Amino acid sequence: MNLPMKNLLLPVADTSEELFETLLQRQGIRVERIVSNGHATPGGEWYDQSWDEWVLMLAGSAVLQIEGEPELKQLLPGDAIMLPAHRRHRVDATDLQEPTIWLAIHFDCQ
């Protein structure tokens, strides 16, 4: 049986829209690749998820704003952050020079 392979660092052809690609989904967990190209959360909007999310920056860079934290968080390749359920956050900016590639693991610990 041939097992499929995928290179997560390959950029996407159409960069006008942010790409959200589910790589794996099982009960209680979803692994997602996100490709951003200068995208950010629209002004005044926040993510308020009912699940935990662990994010690893693979390429590019991003700036996150976490509600209640005084400083913005800059993510560079190799950086990871755990975003607990209902911890409001937003993407303030992503790299304008190259694709920003995230690996996000969404899970429910209950």
Contact map, one row per residue, 1 for C-alpha under 8 A:
11100000000000000000000000000000000000000000000000000000000000000000000000000000000000000000000000000000000000
11110000000000000000000000000000000000000000000000000000000000000000000000000000000000000000000000000000000000
11111000000000000000000000000000000000000000000000000000000000000000000000000000000000000000000000000000000000
01111100000000000000000000000000000000000000000000000000000000000000000000000000000000000000000000000000000000
00111110000000000000000000000000000000000000000000000000000000000000000000000000000000000000000000000000000000
00011111000000000000000000000000000000000000000000000000000000000000000000000000000000000000000000000000000000
00001111110000000000000000000000000000000000000000000000000000000000000000000000000000000000000000000000000000
00000111110000000000000000000000100000000000000000000000000000000000000000000000000000000000000000001000000000
00000011111000000000000000000000000000000000000000000000011000000000000000000000000000000000000000001000000000
00000011111100000000000000000000000000000000000000000000000000000000000000000000000000000000000000000000000000
00000000111110000000000000000000001000000000000000000000000000000000000000000000000000000000000000101000000000
00000000011111100000000000000000001000000000000000000000000000000000000000000000000000000000000000000000000000
00000000001111100000000000000000000000000000000000000000000000000000000000000000000000000000000000000000000000
00000000000111111000000000000000000000000000000000000000000000000000000000000000000000000000000000000000000000
00000000000111111100000000000000000110000000000000000000000000000000000000000000000000000000000000000000000000
00000000000001111100000000000000000010000000000000000000000000000000000000000000000000000000000000000000000000
00000000000001111110000000000000000100000000000000000000000000000000000000000000000000000000000000000000000000
00000000000000111111000000000000011110100000000000000000000000000000000000000000000000000000000000000000000000
00000000000000001111100000000000111100000000000000000000000000000000000000000000000000000000000000000000000000
00000000000000000111110000000001111000000000000000000000000000000000000000000000000000000000000000000000000000
00000000000000000011111000000001110000000000000000000000000000000000000000000000000000000000000000000000000000
00000000000000000001111110000111100000000000000000000000000000000000000000000000000000000000000000000000000000
00000000000000000000111110000111100000000000000000000000000000000000000000000000000000000000000000000000000000
00000000000000000000011111000111000000000000000000000000000000000000000000000000000000000000000000000000000000
00000000000000000000011111101110000000000000000000000000000000000000000000000000000000000000000000000000000000
00000000000000000000000111111100000000000000000000000000000000000000000000000000000000000000000000000000000000
00000000000000000000000011111000000000000000000000000000000000000000000000000000000000000000000000000000000000
00000000000000000000000001111100000000000000000000000000000000000000000000000000000000000000000000000000001110
00000000000000000000000011111110000000000000000000000000000000000000000000000000000000000000000000000000111100
00000000000000000000011111011111000000000000000000000000000000000000000000000000000000000000000000000000111000
00000000000000000000011110001111100000000000000000000000000000000000000000000000000000000000000000000011110000
00000000000000000001111100000111110000000000000000000000000000000000000000000000000000000000000000000011110000
00000001000000000011111000000011111000000000000000000000000000000000000000000000000000000000000000001111000000
00000000000000000111100000000001111100000000000000000000000000000000000000000000000000000000000000011111000000
00000000001100000111000000000000111110000000000000000000000000000000000000000000000000000000000000111100000000
00000000000000101110000000000000011111100000000000000000000000000000000000000000000000000000011000111000000000
00000000000000110100000000000000001111100000000000000000000000000000000000000000000000000000011101110000000000
00000000000000000000000000000000000111110000000000000000000000000000000000000000000000000000111100100000000000
00000000000000000100000000000000000111111000000000000000000000000000000000000000000000000000110000000000000000
00000000000000000000000000000000000001111100000000000000000000000000000000000000000000000111110000000000000000
00000000000000000000000000000000000000111110110000000000000000000000000000000000000000000111100000000000000000
00000000000000000000000000000000000000011111100000000000000000000000000000000000000000000000000000000000000000
00000000000000000000000000000000000000001111100000000000000000000000000000000000000000000000000000000000000000
00000000000000000000000000000000000000000111110000000000000000000000000000000000000000000000000000000000000000
00000000000000000000000000000000000000001111111000000000000000000000000000000000000000000100000000000000000000
00000000000000000000000000000000000000001001111100000000000000000000000000000000000000011100000000000000000000
00000000000000000000000000000000000000000000111110000000000000000000000000000000000000011100000000000000000000
00000000000000000000000000000000000000000000011111000000000000000000000000000000000011111000000000000000000000
00000000000000000000000000000000000000000000001111110000000000000000000000000000000011110000000000000000000000
00000000000000000000000000000000000000000000000111110000000000000000000000000000000011000000000000000000000000
00000000000000000000000000000000000000000000000011111000000000000000000000000000000111000000000000000000011100
00000000000000000000000000000000000000000000000011111100000000000000000000000000011110000000000000000000011110
00000000000000000000000000000000000000000000000000111110000000000000000000000000011110000000000000000001111000
00000000000000000000000000000000000000000000000000011111000000000000000000000001111000000000000000000001110000
00000000000000000000000000000000000000000000000000001111100000000000000000000001111000000000000000000111100000
00000000000000000000000000000000000000000000000000000111110000000000000000001111100000000000000000000111000000
00000000000000000000000000000000000000000000000000000011111110000000000000111111000000000000000000011110000000
00000000100000000000000000000000000000000000000000000001111100000000000000011100000000000000000000011110000000
00000000100000000000000000000000000000000000000000000000111110000000000000011000000000000000000000111100000000
00000000000000000000000000000000000000000000000000000000111111000000000000011000000000000000011001111000000000
00000000000000000000000000000000000000000000000000000000101111100000000001111000000000000000011000010000000000
00000000000000000000000000000000000000000000000000000000000111110000000001110000000000000011111000010000000000
00000000000000000000000000000000000000000000000000000000000011111000000111100000000000000011110000000000000000
00000000000000000000000000000000000000000000000000000000000001111100000111100000000000001111100000000000000000
00000000000000000000000000000000000000000000000000000000000000111110101110000000000000001111000000000000000000
00000000000000000000000000000000000000000000000000000000000000011111100110000000000000111100000000000000000000
00000000000000000000000000000000000000000000000000000000000000001111100000000000000000111000000000000000000000
00000000000000000000000000000000000000000000000000000000000000000111110000000000000000000000000000000000000000
00000000000000000000000000000000000000000000000000000000000000001111111100000000000000000000000000000000000000
00000000000000000000000000000000000000000000000000000000000000000001111100000000000000000000000000000000000000
00000000000000000000000000000000000000000000000000000000000000001000111110000000000000000000000000000000000000
00000000000000000000000000000000000000000000000000000000000000111100111111000000000000000000000000000000000000
00000000000000000000000000000000000000000000000000000000000000111100001111100000000000000000000000000000000000
00000000000000000000000000000000000000000000000000000000000011110000000111110000000000000000000000000000000000
00000000000000000000000000000000000000000000000000000000100011110000000011111011000000000000000000000000000000
00000000000000000000000000000000000000000000000000000000111111000000000001111110000000000000000000000000000000
00000000000000000000000000000000000000000000000000000001111110000000000000111110000000000000000000000000000000
00000000000000000000000000000000000000000000000000000001110000000000000000011111000000000000000000000000000000
00000000000000000000000000000000000000000000000000000001100000000000000000111111100000000000000000000000000000
00000000000000000000000000000000000000000000000000000111100000000000000000100111110000000000000000000000000000
00000000000000000000000000000000000000000000000000000111000000000000000000000011111000000000000000000000000000
00000000000000000000000000000000000000000000000000011110000000000000000000000001111100000000000000000000000000
00000000000000000000000000000000000000000000000000011110000000000000000000000000111110100000000000000000000000
00000000000000000000000000000000000000000000000000111000000000000000000000000000011111100000000000000000000000
00000000000000000000000000000000000000000000000111111000000000000000000000000000001111100000000000000000000000
00000000000000000000000000000000000000000000000111100000000000000000000000000000000111110000000000000000000000
00000000000000000000000000000000000000000000000110000000000000000110000000000000001111111000000000000000000000
00000000000000000000000000000000000000000000011110000000000000000110000000000000000001111100000000000000000000
00000000000000000000000000000000000000000000011100000000000000011110000000000000000000111110000000000000000000
00000000000000000000000000000000000000011000111000000000000000011100000000000000000000011111000000000000000000
00000000000000000000000000000000000000011000000000000000000001111000000000000000000000001111110000000000000000
00000000000000000000000000000000000000011000000000000000000001111000000000000000000000000111110000000000000000
00000000000000000000000000000000000001111000000000000000000001110000000000000000000000000011111000000000000000
00000000000000000000000000000000000111110000000000000000000111100000000000000000000000000011111100010000000000
00000000000000000000000000000000000111000000000000000000000111000000000000000000000000000000111111110000000000
00000000000000000000000000000000000011000000000000000000000000000000000000000000000000000000011111100000000000
00000000000000000000000000000000000000000000000000000000000000000000000000000000000000000000001111100000000000
00000000000000000000000000000000000010000000000000000000000100000000000000000000000000000000001111110000000000
00000000001000000000000000000000001111000000000000000000001100000000000000000000000000000000001111111000000000
00000000000000000000000000000000011110000000000000000000111111000000000000000000000000000000011001111100000000
00000001101000000000000000000000111100000000000000000000111100000000000000000000000000000000000000111110000000
00000000000000000000000000000000111000000000000000000011111000000000000000000000000000000000000000011111000000
00000000000000000000000000000011110000000000000000000011110000000000000000000000000000000000000000001111100000
00000000000000000000000000000011110000000000000000001111000000000000000000000000000000000000000000000111110000
00000000000000000000000000001111000000000000000000001110000000000000000000000000000000000000000000000011111000
00000000000000000000000000001111000000000000000000111100000000000000000000000000000000000000000000000001111100
00000000000000000000000000011100000000000000000000111000000000000000000000000000000000000000000000000000111110
00000000000000000000000000011000000000000000000000110000000000000000000000000000000000000000000000000000011111
00000000000000000000000000010000000000000000000000010000000000000000000000000000000000000000000000000000001111
00000000000000000000000000000000000000000000000000000000000000000000000000000000000000000000000000000000000111
